[in-house]
Amino acid sequence: MSQDTAGLRRLFRQFSTPGGIPSHDSVTTPGSIHEGGELGYVLVHAFGAVFDNPDLIAVAVVGDGEAETGPLAGSWKSVKFLNPVSDGAVLPVLHLNGYKISGPTVLGRDRDEDIQKLLEACGYEVHWVEGVDPLPMHQAFATTLDTCYAKIRTIQTQAREEGFSKRPIWPVIVLRSLKGWTGPKFVDGLPVEGTFRAHQVPLPNVRQDPDHLKMLEQWMHSYRPQDLFDENGRLVPELAALAPKGDRRMGANPHANGGKLIVDLDLPDFRAYSLSVTKPATERHESTRQLGKLMRDMFKGSARPKNFRLFCPDETNSNRLGNVFEVENRCSVGKIIPIDDHVAADGRVMEVLSEHLCQGWLEGYVLTGRHGLFATYEAFAMVSASMTVQHTKWLEKSLALPWRIPVPSLNILLTSTCWRNDHNGFSHQGPGLIDTVLAMKGTVARIYLPPDANCLLSVADHCFRSRNYVNLIVIDKQPQLQWLNTETAIKHCAAGATIWSWAGNEEARGPDVVLAAAGDIPTLEVVAAAWLLRKHAPSLKVRVVNVVDLMCLPPPIIHPHGLEETRFVELFTAAKPVVFAFHGYQRAVHSILHGRTKPERFHVRGFIDEGTTTTPFDMVVRNKMSRFHLCMEALRRSDYAQAGPLMQWCETMLSKHQTYTRANFQDMPEVRDWIWTDT
Ligand SMILES: Cc1ncc(C[n+]2csc(CCOP(=O)(O)OP(=O)(O)O)c2C)c(N)n1
């Protein structure tokens, strides 16, 4: 962009035009880590940016419309997690211009004293700037900025010299100014400045209406361009000299191009946390607990610089990640009482019962070059699913901008999954985030379904090292059978999908049917089904395939992880039926198999939105993905000649299950205690 008339013309012509840039702050805006398109996240991003960034002050301008959104209304409480010693500061500017697109705003119509009380109750000291006359307003705003800056520095200096004592009262600015301020006052006889009509395009008809064009010209002239630019369109030197130099320029702030500031995580060797698996499917362990131990040591390693945080809606213990509390605390700068468990003002485990805050803080944290994980209940990840989408879009657009340096990935761990929310019931059973991420571009979206602890560790290590992705990892927290030793797990995860030959019984001529699984519970049911078939129908030749990287299923043209077709056929054969058990909604697998050899031979069983408060096995029965259903499907699809008795036996077992669970409130022992045996 040259600094002359041609440059100005280019700047103006790209603004909100086809092939140009959006009309709001976006990826293309140098100096931005925040997309202003989907409103609601400005404060939460600002706080994420300043955590563990003691010298950074983020000024966040909150529209009174944006202030009506749930995430923004929740974001004010971020100040209860901000440590004046080790974090930076956020200076919110609540901008009350009275209108959204066409209606009045809630806060815009509130009385000053109510707004004052609201913000004070949230933990802020309110500084008002109000008026209509531009010059005094500029002075007032500058003075207020100076005052707030001094207050922030005083709070920080005191806390850093004397140590943290109590939550500070941080400043906030409330700016009351006109919407469309200094724009056209009246258009076509109707008031515009100070009204909703000023939203975005105050003069809608400049191309067709000469009066509108004239008003536009007058409006632009009101800024006196002749005083601002020389005859070649270059900013006059005395104004250009006002801008700071180098990294102090707003557009060159390295915090807003976080890749520039990345310090690699001090990651321990994940193999040290693996479980010893000498024989597949013989021991049950909580897989996520191993990840908790790995993260405990990541916290130790990231003590200097502090560049790792865990974000979670108060489920760290429940998700079996509690080992992190051996070295780290939950963060709160509020009152702490003796009975509290691992709560401290400098904690870096961020527990707040708001998926929006967890995700938004993490987004701000990674976009400024640090690392983290958002661990949440699977069903409630949908609360912030739209933020996941927006972050993925941000990353996707950033790929086209060579000056944007890649940032650490946004890692989302879904535990407490749909299959094992037996006590909570239907509200807690929803695997929808997989579908959401599946729809995103392969360049930036990844979905992993590790079947056990060792695969989870390998996947997590990969995700923590990666850049510019949204990594979705799905695994349950309950004790579960462990399948693979470390080295096999590493190879399995690197390949994305492998044949588990120990679970199949195929011979040189290949299988009659392939049983495939993606997800921990589907893996259990598939392997158990293979075991039953080996036992009751030994002449049926079965292959078991496990998929850990969901995105290896679509063709490589759709996703970079897509397996080459020859490899895909090696795994799934070219023509044999495939009975596929899937963690999420079954149509998701069908959608990504499009373009593969004979996709119609894939028969997917997955979550069909059948849920309730019930036993773990009843969940797979209700969703027709149980080992008995998979057995019957394999017999049916392979046209197995002597299927009758085994089909009948499976039906009998399903009825027995129904009776047993209702009488005993638990699963049948042969299901509950099932482990792999070779005979
Ligand atoms: C989540 C979301 N919902 C709806 C919109 C559509 N929208 C764009 S601007 C706007 C009004 C914003 O008002 P305010 O925050 O007060 O900003 P102003 O333009 O008045 O400064 C709305 C509703 C949006 N961008 N994001």
The ligand as an ORCA input file, in Angstrom:
! r2SCAN-3c Opt
* xyz 1 1
  C     -23.420    -12.298     17.346
  C     -23.877    -11.276     16.341
  N     -25.189    -11.066     16.188
  C     -25.638    -10.160     15.295
  C     -24.756     -9.425     14.544
  C     -25.279     -8.422     13.520
  N     -24.867     -7.066     13.903
  C     -23.863     -6.420     13.305
  S     -23.582     -4.911     13.931
  C     -24.845     -5.079     15.045
  C     -25.138     -3.971     16.020
  C     -23.975     -3.698     16.870
  O     -24.230     -2.665     17.759
  P     -23.093     -2.075     18.687
  O     -22.338     -3.203     19.320
  O     -23.723     -1.109     19.599
  O     -22.085     -1.419     17.680
  P     -22.174      0.016     16.954
  O     -22.212     -0.314     15.500
  O     -23.384      0.735     17.425
  O     -20.919      0.696     17.356
  C     -25.467     -6.303     14.891
  C     -26.651     -6.760     15.670
  C     -23.376     -9.691     14.715
  N     -22.453     -9.073     13.984
  N     -22.969    -10.596     15.635
*
